[in-house]
Amino acid sequence: MTAKSLDVVGIGNAIVDVLVQADERFLGDHSLTKGTMALVDEAQAERLYASVGAGLETSGGSAANTLAGIAQLGGRAGFIGRVRDDQLGAIFSHDIRAVGTRFETPAATSGPSTARCLILVTPDAQRTMCTYLGASVALEPADLDLEMVAQAQVLYLEGYLWDSDAAKRAFIAAAEVARAHGGEVALSLSDAFCVERHRESFQELVDGHVDILFANEMEITSLYKANSFEEAVEQVSGRCRVAALTRSELGSLVLADGQSHRIEPIQLGPLVDTTGAGDLYAAGFLYGWTRGETAARCGQLGSLCAGQVVTQLGPRPQANLTELVQRHLS
Amino acid sequence: MTAKSLDVVGIGNAIVDVLVQADERFLGDHSLTKGTMALVDEAQAERLYASVGAGLETSGGSAANTLAGIAQLGGRAGFIGRVRDDQLGAIFSHDIRAVGTRFETPAATSGPSTARCLILVTPDAQRTMCTYLGASVALEPADLDLEMVAQAQVLYLEGYLWDSDAAKRAFIAAAEVARAHGGEVALSLSDAFCVERHRESFQELVDGHVDILFANEMEITSLYKANSFEEAVEQVSGRCRVAALTRSELGSLVLADGQSHRIEPIQLGPLVDTTGAGDLYAAGFLYGWTRGETAARCGQLGSLCAGQVVTQLGPRPQANLTELVQRHLS
């Protein structure tokens, strides 16, 4: 295996987030389950948008947030995903490149507009998401920059891609190329409902293709229909090289090469908005991993990045992550 | 004069802000003067955007921020301004309506895209703005909803409109309609460079058309080429019914009906971003004014609203202004 020119390459939905404040009642009135992601079509997206207050727009997308975070930490990052050639697409493209992530997927010149995610932030800082996938689902195997995938130490895939058949095929094709070139494959399970929709498929994927798995407590227990976190931990043990399981204020558990590490949570200020917490945990973890850090240290880096992003509105860190690592973990 | 159905109607540029962090060196490298607004064309806007970091998008526009603030306080507000029928135009239109401001100017279906303002926030929380006026300058006298103007207790105009000849004509036509229907005319001088560009014209306007003038220290001293704030105060005295002159951390001075009131500044937390401070001062002031409050109380309402908006990123209050008024000024 030759030296790699990129640390992590991610494939995911290219999304612009619209953050709005909402109360519990609004979630109930619109049959939304707090803390989860629901898919909506364009008409539903417009209807929901019309019923919420003023928003704040910021680039998002789960894997995209992770890759932006890795670049902000100083890692060599690449992202593959599809926007439309519209104003929101220009914002997404600018923001991911502005932090130093390679992003070269050509924008679609026809078809649906750039994907949007309406994120309802409740007073308890939890976020509930309604995603219109738009141009994102136009990602196909033919769009993959396989040369970039081959250059990655780790290929990172978000489970949300499973909601599009074409993207799913692109996802598996990319995993095979990464493996063939000596790279590792990492997967985030993304969302408990997403796991619900694709349980068997995800189980096969974890067994057959995944080296590093990221999941929160709800997602991992849903994946194995387990009755408790402990039972889910038992189920996932030995199925992939690393499983990094996040548990909000309980920190995380990292299972790696037969060992288990309890990682303390880190929180750098008052809780404002949990959007991006899982994405930034993965960013910190993979940044450490591609630098050859121990699994425990990778978990701490994940905790720190997640602990920063929950103190601000939106999923892309406004703080200098490199400085934070030096201050808190050196 | 019959009873009015609206408290304040504003005419201004309909702009989406792109907030980015920048350091002093960036301002120097691009010949930008801290704390001011520079006009840029589309090519310059693209070039600048390409050279800055990741941004946060939020509806802006000086008068639009003021009218959104008045609606958030519970006032009956209307706004007239021109967007294009594009994604940023949809964001602007949604946000101003979402807080309850009447906004019915039809979006342009051809021509330049919705106006954008790149706002560089330096570590000292000051903001420096580069505005691409885009569709905003397409506002013409024919677009004015004169029925809405006639219904306003106060017509509020931003000085920035003076940079477009058509908008300037629309501005004067509206002022005449407002006056003819027994309404008062308020003007914000907007920016020291804007005053520099249109000094004589603004002086005539203040003498001939304006009942309530908003200006900060730099703007009012520039308007009269005064050597000190005190000299500028002397110059403006008696020229309009009210002059509300803001001085950042020194609070404000309100000259009204021959009396002078010193208003203490209010700051509700650490200074984060001064974007919108003047706009929200005007919002608080005019909300009080149209409810028949004393000039001193109007100044306090202005101070409170400005004191909130500087503690957050962006010019549209994320806090509940009505609650703040009850807590701090009742």
Contacts between the chains, C-beta under 8 A, distances in Angstrom:
chain1	res1	chain2	res2	distance
A	21	B	318	7.1
A	49	B	94	6.3
A	50	B	94	7.3
A	52	B	98	6.8
A	53	B	98	4.8
A	53	B	99	6.9
A	54	B	59	6.6
A	54	B	68	7.3
A	54	B	94	7.5
A	54	B	95	4.0
A	54	B	96	7.8
A	54	B	98	4.7
A	54	B	99	5.7
A	54	B	316	5.7
A	55	B	58	8.0
A	55	B	91	7.3
A	55	B	94	7.3
A	55	B	95	6.5
A	55	B	98	7.9
A	56	B	56	6.3
A	56	B	57	7.3
A	56	B	58	5.2
A	56	B	314	6.8
A	56	B	318	8.0
A	57	B	56	7.3
A	57	B	57	3.8
A	57	B	58	6.9
A	57	B	91	6.3
A	58	B	55	7.9
A	58	B	56	5.2
A	58	B	57	6.9
A	59	B	54	6.6
A	68	B	54	7.3
A	86	B	86	7.7
A	86	B	87	5.8
A	87	B	86	5.8
A	87	B	87	4.1
A	87	B	88	5.2
A	87	B	113	7.2
A	87	B	114	7.9
A	88	B	87	5.2
A	91	B	18	8.0
A	91	B	55	7.3
A	91	B	57	6.3
A	94	B	49	6.3
A	94	B	50	7.2
A	94	B	54	7.5
A	94	B	55	7.3
A	95	B	54	4.0
A	95	B	55	6.5
A	96	B	54	7.8
A	98	B	52	6.8
A	98	B	53	4.8
A	98	B	54	4.7
A	98	B	55	7.9
A	99	B	53	6.8
A	99	B	54	5.7
A	113	B	87	7.2
A	114	B	87	7.9
A	313	B	313	7.8
A	314	B	56	6.8
A	316	B	54	5.8
A	318	B	21	7.1
A	318	B	56	8.0
